[in-house]
Amino acid sequence: MARKSYRVRFPGGTGFELAGIVDQPDDLESFPIVVFSHCFTCNKDLKAIARISRGLAETGIAVLRFDMTGLGGSQGEFADTNFTTNLADLDAAVEFAGQNLGPVTALLGHSFGGAASLSYASHSDQIQAVVTIAAHSDTQHLATLLAKMNPQIIANGCGEVTIGGLPWTIRAEMLDDFRSHDLPARLTTIQCPTLLFHSPLDETLGFDHALRIMGLIQASPDHDAPVS
């Protein structure tokens, strides 16, 4: 199926302008709509994200992939962001897609973006399905990892870490925010069908995160949608 892709810009959840790309079927009048959230320090132009989005468009599904505040082509400073701002940006992306493409059908998220997608789906009646790729089962895990990578973050309130071969400034306030979210509690309230992709050989984020996510979602007494 033919597709078309075009760039968009829209206000983010904290006031900064965000950059996005829409990949959509070129010869359909209506189609399901997905919002794609990238990983902690990734962006919408990551090859895997672009290929997945374009592939979905070629099967009849429209995708809005976007850069969180301070990443890729979006405005703002990454050091000033956190999980709360990620959720605000995701909400802004869902709103933009709803106004310009149609009601968002599902969320797709990679790694920390997967955690954001799960959290958002837990309190949204609009989202009909959520799909994650190597998603975090909690946000405290990342706070602990970053603090170990550079103890100066806690000692001095700010420090630099290397992720993906690039330096990133991390503030203690970011870690405090990560620790303030109870994602596991959120997972127990998800009602929509959920699909988890996670390699058992993943050395960056263990497969146990996928097992925990599945267990928490299935533990909800009100959940009767499939989880796989």
N, C-alpha and C positions, 0 to 999 in steps of 0.2 A: 504494500500500500504506500502511495506517495505521501510524503510529509513535508511540512514547511517549518522552519525555525526562525525566530526573530528575537531581538533583544528588547528588554523592557526595563524600566526603572520605576520604583514606587517608594512611598514613605515607609520606613521601618518602624518597629515597635518603640524605639527610643528617639525617634525624630530624625535619624540619619537616613539619607536616600540609599536604597538597596538596589543592586544590579541583579537582573535575572535573565533567563532565556526560556522562551516557550517553545517546546517541540510538540507539534500537533499534527493530526492527520490532515491532509490537504484537500481531500475530496469527500469529507463527511460534514453534514450540517450539525450533528450532535455527537458527543463522545464523552466517555468517563474522563474525569479530571483528577490528576494526582499532583500533590506538592512534594517535592524532593528536598530533604534537608541533608547537608553534607556533614562530614566529621569535624572534630574539634578545630583543627587548623587547615582544613581543606577548603575547596571552593567549587563552584558549579562547573568549572571547566576541567576538573579532573577527568582523565580519559575514561575511567570506568563509569563515572556518573553520566558523562556525555553519551557513551555508547548505550547504556541502559535506557536513558531518556529517549534517545532517537529510536532505539529498538521498540520501545513501547508505543511511540507515535506511529511507527510503521505497522503496528498491529491494531491501531484504532483507538489508542489511549493518549490523551493530551497530558503533558507534564510541564509544570513550572518548576525549574531548578533555579535556585537563587543563592547569592552570597550573604551570609550573616554579616552583621555590623563589623567593620574593621577588617574584612577579608575579601580577597578577590577584587572586584570592581566596586564594592560598596564603600560608602563613607564611614567615618568614625575610626576609633582606635581600638584595636583588638584587646589591649591591656585593660580597657575599661569595661569589657564585656564579661558575661557570666551565663549561667544556665537560665536565670530569670530573663536576661535580655534575649537569649536564644528563643525562649518561648514567646516573647513579645514579637520578635521578628517573624517567627513561624505564623503567629496569629495574623500579622500584617500581610504575609504572603497568601494565606488562605482567604483573607478578605479581598485582596487585590484580584486573585484568581476568580473568586466568586463574582466580582463586579464586572470582570472583563472577559471571562471564558464561560462561566457557569458554575453552579454549585460544586464544590470540591467533593469528590467521591471517596478518595482514599489518601493516606499519607505514606510516604516511602522515606526511610531515613537510614543513613550509614553511620555506624559507630555512635558518637555522642549525638549526632543528628537522629539516630534511631531512638535514643533515650528521650529526646525532645518530642519525637513523633508519638511515642508510647504515652508520654505524659499528657500531651495534647488530646490524644484519642480518649484518654480516661475520663475527660470531663466534657466531651463534645457529643451532642446527639446527631450532629451532621455527618460525622465521619463513619462510613460504612465498612471500612477495612483499613488495617495498618500492616505494612510490610517493613521489616528491618533487616539490615545486613550488618552482622557483627555488632549488635547493639549492647550498650552498657546496661546492666541490671540495676545500677544505682549511680549516683553522682559523687558520693563520698569516695569511691574507689579512685577516681581521677584526682581528687584533691590530695589524697594520700600519696599517690604516685608522683605528682608534681612537687610536693613538699620534699620527698626523698631525692628527687633529681637535683634540687638546689635548696638546701636548708636556709639560704639567705632570704628566701621568699618570706619565711616566717620571722626570721631574726631581724631583718631590716624592712619588712613590709613590701619588698619588691625584689625580684631576681630574674635572671635570664635562664632559659632552658633551650635545649636543641631538640627539635622535633622534625623529622623528615629532612634532616640536614640543614635546617634553617633555624636562626635564633628567634625566640619569642619572649617578650617581656610578660611576666606573670606577677600580678599583685596579690597580696594576702587577702584583699577583699573578694577576689574571684574565688579563692579557696573557701572562704567563709560562706559565700553564697552556695557553692557546691554542697557544702555540709548541711545547709539549711533545708534542702529539699529531701522529701521522703518519697522517692520514686517507687520503692517496693510497695508502699501503701497505695499509691496510685495504680499500680499494676493490678491489684486485686479488684479494681472497679471497672476494668476494661470489659465492655460488653460485645464489641464488634469482632468479627473474624480476624485472626492475627496469623501472619506467616513470618517465621523467623529463619533467616539464612545465617549460618555460622559454621565455619570449618572446624572440625574436631582437632585440626592441626594448627589452629591459629596461635601464634606465639606472641602476638601483640595484646590481645584480649582473650582470655581463656574461654573455652567452650562451656565452662560451668555457668557463665553469664546467661547463655541461651537456655540452659536447663532451669536456671532459677527463674527467668522470665516466664517460661512456660508453666512452671509449677505455681507461681504466684497468680497468674491469670486463671489457671484452672482451679485454684483454691477458692475462688469467689463462688459462693452458693448460688448466685444469680446468673452465673456465666454458663451459657449453653451453646455458644458459637464455637466453631472449630479453631483449634490452635495447633499449628504444625511448624 
